[in-house]
Amino acid sequence: MEPVTLTTDRLVLRTVGPQDTDAVYAACQDPDIQRWTTIPSPYLPEHARGFTEQLAPDGWANGSMFTFGVFLTTGELAGMLGITSRSLGVGEIGFWAAKEHRGNGFITEAAVAAARWAFTRISMDRLEWRAEVGNLASRAVAERAGFTIEGTLRSALNNKGVLRDCWIGSLLPSDLGLTSSTPYVPAPR
């Protein structure tokens, strides 16, 4: 699939490339990003190069992972967001915010825009969000974006060789006022 660009009033979501390597490397020096995400730690220049020059473009090319750099309209990198295909109609969303851009709602805005795109353009019917238990900032973004927290999965997240418990949440097209591509019959309450 060819990469797409999404826009909101404040953001441009586009794939990353070699021109973004330095910005990705700089943002990923933040200890919070290294602690709460599965990026390598320490995060070296070659990690950023591999991400922007191979991992992100390859994900788009083979339809397995749709990575968006979250950029302010000024061109500054505010964060990163990806949707990874997990099974037919199901994707997993992940994100981080650059330290200097936290607390402005940029990642929430990007998550909603990317979810709308996934539901309407690539026939996803469920987006899952997972974060290590304790990552309150990620959970707050997910909840503000409309995700329903479904529970805790024990030993379900491998972060740097250590299995950890994680929260899981979901977002359905109907949560955003959209129609699913497949009929859905919820369990009786």
Backbone hydrogen bonds in HBPLUS format (Angstrom, degrees):
<---DONOR---> <-ACCEPTOR-->    atom                        ^
c    i                          cat <-CA-CA->   ^        H-A-AA   ^      H-
h    n   atom  resd res      DA  || num        DHA   H-A  angle D-A-AA Bond
n    s   type  num  typ     dist DA aas  dist angle  dist       angle   num
A0006-LEU N   A0013-LEU O   2.80 MM   7  4.94 158.3  1.85 145.6 151.9     1
A0013-LEU N   A0006-LEU O   2.72 MM   7  4.94 175.7  1.73 155.5 157.0     2
A0008-THR N   A0011-LEU O   2.98 MM   3  5.08 161.7  2.02 141.2 141.8     3
A0012-VAL N   A0071-PHE O   2.80 MM  59  5.13 155.2  1.86 149.6 155.5     4
A0071-PHE N   A0012-VAL O   2.90 MM  59  5.13 167.1  1.92 153.9 155.4     5
A0014-ARG N   A0069-GLY O   3.14 MM  55  5.38 152.9  2.22 145.1 150.3     6
A0069-GLY N   A0014-ARG O   2.57 MM  55  5.38 166.9  1.59 159.5 157.3     7
A0020-ASP N   A0017-GLY O   2.83 MM   3  5.57 164.9  1.85 128.4 133.7     8
A0021-THR N   A0018-PRO O   3.25 MM   3  5.30 167.9  2.27 107.9 111.6     9
A0024-VAL N   A0020-ASP O   2.96 MM   4  6.17 162.2  1.99 161.7 167.2    10
A0025-TYR N   A0021-THR O   2.88 MM   4  6.06 166.9  1.90 155.4 159.4    11
A0026-ALA N   A0022-ASP O   2.93 MM   4  6.09 164.7  1.95 147.8 152.0    12
A0027-ALA N   A0023-ALA O   2.99 MM   4  6.15 167.1  2.01 148.6 152.2    13
A0028-CYS N   A0024-VAL O   2.98 MM   4  6.08 156.2  2.03 150.6 157.2    14
A0029-GLN N   A0026-ALA O   3.22 MM   3  5.51 163.9  2.24 109.8 113.2    15
A0030-ASP N   A0027-ALA O   3.26 MM   3  6.05 169.1  2.27 120.5 123.5    16
A0034-GLN N   A0030-ASP O   3.16 MM   4  6.49 165.5  2.18 156.0 160.1    17
A0035-ARG N   A0031-PRO O   2.83 MM   4  5.93 145.2  1.96 141.5 151.4    18
A0036-TRP N   A0032-ASP O   2.98 MM   4  6.02 172.3  1.99 152.8 154.0    19
A0037-THR N   A0033-ILE O   3.09 MM   4  5.72 142.7  2.24 144.1 149.8    20
A0047-HIS N   A0044-LEU O   2.94 MM   3  5.31 135.8  2.14 108.8 121.1    21
A0048-ALA N   A0044-LEU O   3.36 MM   4  6.83 155.7  2.43 153.5 159.2    22
A0049-ARG N   A0045-PRO O   2.96 MM   4  6.26 160.8  2.00 152.3 158.0    23
A0050-GLY N   A0046-GLU O   2.94 MM   4  6.01 161.7  1.98 140.2 145.1    24
A0051-PHE N   A0047-HIS O   2.97 MM   4  6.15 151.3  2.05 145.5 153.6    25
A0052-THR N   A0048-ALA O   2.94 MM   4  6.15 173.0  1.94 158.2 158.9    26
A0053-GLU N   A0049-ARG O   2.83 MM   4  5.64 153.7  1.89 150.1 157.5    27
A0054-GLN N   A0050-GLY O   3.00 MM   4  5.25 139.8  2.17 124.1 132.1    28
A0055-LEU N   A0050-GLY O   2.86 MM   5  6.20 164.8  1.89 157.8 161.4    29
A0056-ALA N   A0051-PHE O   2.92 MM   5  5.79 171.3  1.93 157.4 158.9    30
A0058-ASP N   A0054-GLN O   2.85 MM   4  5.75 160.3  1.89 154.8 161.3    31
A0059-GLY N   A0055-LEU O   3.02 MM   4  6.12 153.0  2.10 147.1 153.9    32
A0060-TRP N   A0056-ALA O   3.30 MM   4  6.61 158.1  2.35 151.6 156.0    33
A0061-ALA N   A0057-PRO O   2.98 MM   4  6.21 163.7  2.00 150.2 155.3    34
A0062-ASN N   A0058-ASP O   2.95 MM   4  6.14 158.6  2.00 154.5 157.8    35
A0063-GLY N   A0059-GLY O   2.95 MM   4  5.71 113.8  2.40 133.5 147.7    36
A0064-SER N   A0059-GLY O   3.06 MM   5  5.06 128.5  2.34 138.8 146.6    37
A0065-MET N   A0059-GLY O   3.35 MM   6  4.32 174.3  2.35 103.3 104.6    38
A0063-GLY N   A0060-TRP O   3.30 MM   3  5.07 150.0  2.40  95.9 104.6    39
A0085-SER N   A0064-SER O   2.88 MM  21  5.29 161.7  1.91 141.5 147.7    40
A0066-PHE N   A0083-ILE O   2.79 MM  17  5.13 167.8  1.81 145.1 148.3    41
A0083-ILE N   A0066-PHE O   3.01 MM  17  5.13 150.3  2.10 125.5 134.4    42
A0068-PHE N   A0081-LEU O   2.66 MM  13  5.21 175.7  1.66 177.0 176.9    43
A0081-LEU N   A0068-PHE O   2.90 MM  13  5.21 156.3  1.95 158.4 164.2    44
A0070-VAL N   A0079-GLY O   2.86 MM   9  4.93 171.9  1.86 134.7 133.5    45
A0078-ALA N   A0070-VAL O   2.67 MM   8  5.46 161.8  1.71 160.9 167.2    46
A0079-GLY N   A0070-VAL O   3.20 MM   9  4.93 134.6  2.42 138.6 138.6    47
A0072-LEU N   A0076-GLU O   2.86 MM   4  5.33 162.6  1.89 155.7 158.1    48
A0075-GLY N   A0072-LEU O   2.82 MM   3  5.34 164.8  1.84 119.3 124.4    49
A0098-ALA N   A0078-ALA O   2.82 MM  20  5.28 167.9  1.83 127.9 132.2    50
A0080-MET N   A0096-TRP O   2.92 MM  16  5.44 155.7  1.98 147.3 153.1    51
A0096-TRP N   A0080-MET O   2.95 MM  16  5.44 148.3  2.06 149.5 153.4    52
A0082-GLY N   A0094-GLY O   2.88 MM  12  5.37 160.2  1.92 151.2 155.0    53
A0094-GLY N   A0082-GLY O   2.93 MM  12  5.37 150.7  2.01 153.8 160.1    54
A0084-THR N   A0092-GLU O   2.85 MM   8  5.14 162.4  1.88 148.4 149.5    55
A0092-GLU N   A0084-THR O   2.79 MM   8  5.14 152.8  1.86 143.1 152.1    56
A0086-ARG N   A0090-VAL O   2.88 MM   4  5.60 172.4  1.89 147.6 149.1    57
A0087-SER N   A0090-VAL O   3.35 MM   3  5.17 163.8  2.38 133.6 134.4    58
A0090-VAL N   A0087-SER O   2.93 MM   3  5.17 172.4  1.94 130.8 131.6    59
A0125-ASP N   A0089-GLY O   2.73 MM  36  5.14 164.5  1.75 134.9 138.8    60
A0126-ARG N   A0089-GLY O   3.17 MM  37  6.47 130.7  2.43 163.6 168.1    61
A0091-GLY N   A0126-ARG O   3.01 MM  35  6.46 159.9  2.05 157.1 163.4    62
A0128-GLU N   A0091-GLY O   2.74 MM  37  6.17 158.9  1.78 151.8 158.9    63
A0093-ILE N   A0128-GLU O   2.78 MM  35  6.12 157.5  1.83 165.5 173.1    64
A0101-HIS N   A0098-ALA O   2.83 MM   3  5.44 159.4  1.87 124.0 131.2    65
A0102-ARG N   A0099-LYS O   3.43 MM   3  5.63 172.2  2.44 112.2 112.1    66
A0109-GLU N   A0105-GLY O   3.01 MM   4  6.13 165.4  2.03 150.4 154.6    67
A0110-ALA N   A0106-PHE O   2.89 MM   4  6.12 153.8  1.96 145.3 153.1    68
A0111-ALA N   A0107-ILE O   2.79 MM   4  5.93 154.3  1.86 146.1 153.1    69
A0112-VAL N   A0108-THR O   3.04 MM   4  6.32 160.1  2.08 154.2 158.2    70
A0113-ALA N   A0109-GLU O   3.11 MM   4  6.32 162.5  2.14 145.6 150.6    71
A0114-ALA N   A0110-ALA O   2.87 MM   4  6.03 164.8  1.89 153.2 157.5    72
A0115-ALA N   A0111-ALA O   2.88 MM   4  5.96 153.0  1.95 143.4 151.3    73
A0116-ARG N   A0112-VAL O   2.95 MM   4  6.15 164.0  1.97 151.2 155.1    74
A0117-TRP N   A0113-ALA O   3.09 MM   4  6.33 158.3  2.14 145.2 151.2    75
A0118-ALA N   A0114-ALA O   2.87 MM   4  6.13 161.2  1.90 149.2 154.4    76
A0119-PHE N   A0115-ALA O   2.87 MM   4  6.09 159.8  1.91 156.6 161.5    77
A0120-THR N   A0116-ARG O   2.98 MM   4  6.05 150.8  2.06 146.2 154.0    78
A0121-ARG N   A0117-TRP O   2.72 MM   4  5.41 150.3  1.81 153.2 158.5    79
A0122-ILE N   A0118-ALA O   3.38 MM   4  5.16 148.0  2.49 112.9 121.1    80
A0124-MET N   A0118-ALA O   3.10 MM   6  5.61 169.3  2.11 144.5 142.0    81
A0127-LEU N   A0171-LEU O   2.95 MM  44  5.15 159.9  1.99 151.7 157.6    82
A0171-LEU N   A0127-LEU O   2.85 MM  44  5.15 145.1  1.97 146.9 155.6    83
A0129-TRP N   A0169-GLY O   2.91 MM  40  5.10 156.2  1.97 136.6 140.0    84
A0169-GLY N   A0129-TRP O   2.87 MM  40  5.10 150.0  1.96 148.3 154.0    85
A0131-ALA N   A0167-TRP O   3.23 MM  36  5.44 149.1  2.33 135.1 141.8    86
A0167-TRP N   A0131-ALA O   2.77 MM  36  5.44 155.7  1.83 169.8 164.0    87
A0135-ASN N   A0132-GLU O   2.97 MM   3  5.78 162.4  2.00 151.3 151.7    88
A0133-VAL N   A0165-ASP O   3.09 MM  32  5.90 167.3  2.11 130.5 132.6    89
A0136-LEU N   A0134-GLY O   2.83 MM   2  5.48 128.9  2.09 110.0  94.1    90
A0139-ARG N   A0135-ASN O   3.13 MM   4  6.44 162.3  2.16 151.2 156.7    91
A0140-ALA N   A0136-LEU O   2.90 MM   4  6.04 154.6  1.97 144.9 151.4    92
A0141-VAL N   A0137-ALA O   3.13 MM   4  6.42 156.9  2.18 147.2 152.4    93
A0142-ALA N   A0138-SER O   2.99 MM   4  6.27 167.6  2.00 154.4 157.6    94
A0143-GLU N   A0139-ARG O   2.89 MM   4  6.12 166.0  1.91 155.3 158.8    95
A0144-ARG N   A0140-ALA O   2.93 MM   4  6.07 161.2  1.97 148.2 153.7    96
A0145-ALA N   A0141-VAL O   2.92 MM   4  6.10 141.9  2.06 147.6 158.5    97
A0147-PHE N   A0142-ALA O   2.98 MM   5  5.37 156.0  2.04 154.9 147.3    98
A0146-GLY N   A0143-GLU O   3.04 MM   3  5.14 155.3  2.11 102.5 110.3    99
A0148-THR N   A0170-SER O   2.83 MM  22  5.35 162.9  1.85 153.2 153.0   100
A0170-SER N   A0148-THR O   2.92 MM  22  5.35 148.7  2.02 137.8 144.5   101
A0150-GLU N   A0168-ILE O   2.76 MM  18  5.72 154.3  1.82 143.8 152.9   102
A0168-ILE N   A0151-GLY O   2.98 MM  17  5.71 150.3  2.07 152.4 152.5   103
A0153-LEU N   A0166-CYS O   2.70 MM  13  5.31 165.9  1.72 165.9 168.1   104
A0166-CYS N   A0153-LEU O   2.93 MM  13  5.31 160.5  1.97 148.0 154.1   105
A0157-LEU N   A0164-ARG O   3.08 MM   7  5.18 153.8  2.16 154.0 156.5   106
A0164-ARG N   A0157-LEU O   2.74 MM   7  5.18 148.5  1.84 145.2 156.2   107
A0159-ASN N   A0162-VAL O   2.97 MM   3  5.37 164.4  2.00 150.7 146.4   108
A0162-VAL N   A0159-ASN O   3.26 MM   3  5.37 152.2  2.34 102.7 110.8   109
A0175-ASP N   A0172-LEU O   2.88 MM   3  5.31 141.5  2.03 112.2 123.4   110
A0176-LEU N   A0173-PRO O   2.92 MM   3  5.47 152.6  2.00 115.0 123.4   111
A0178-LEU N   A0173-PRO O   2.88 MM   5  4.75 161.3  1.91 134.2 129.5   112
A0177-GLY N   A0174-SER O   3.09 MM   3  4.71 164.9  2.11 100.3 102.9   113
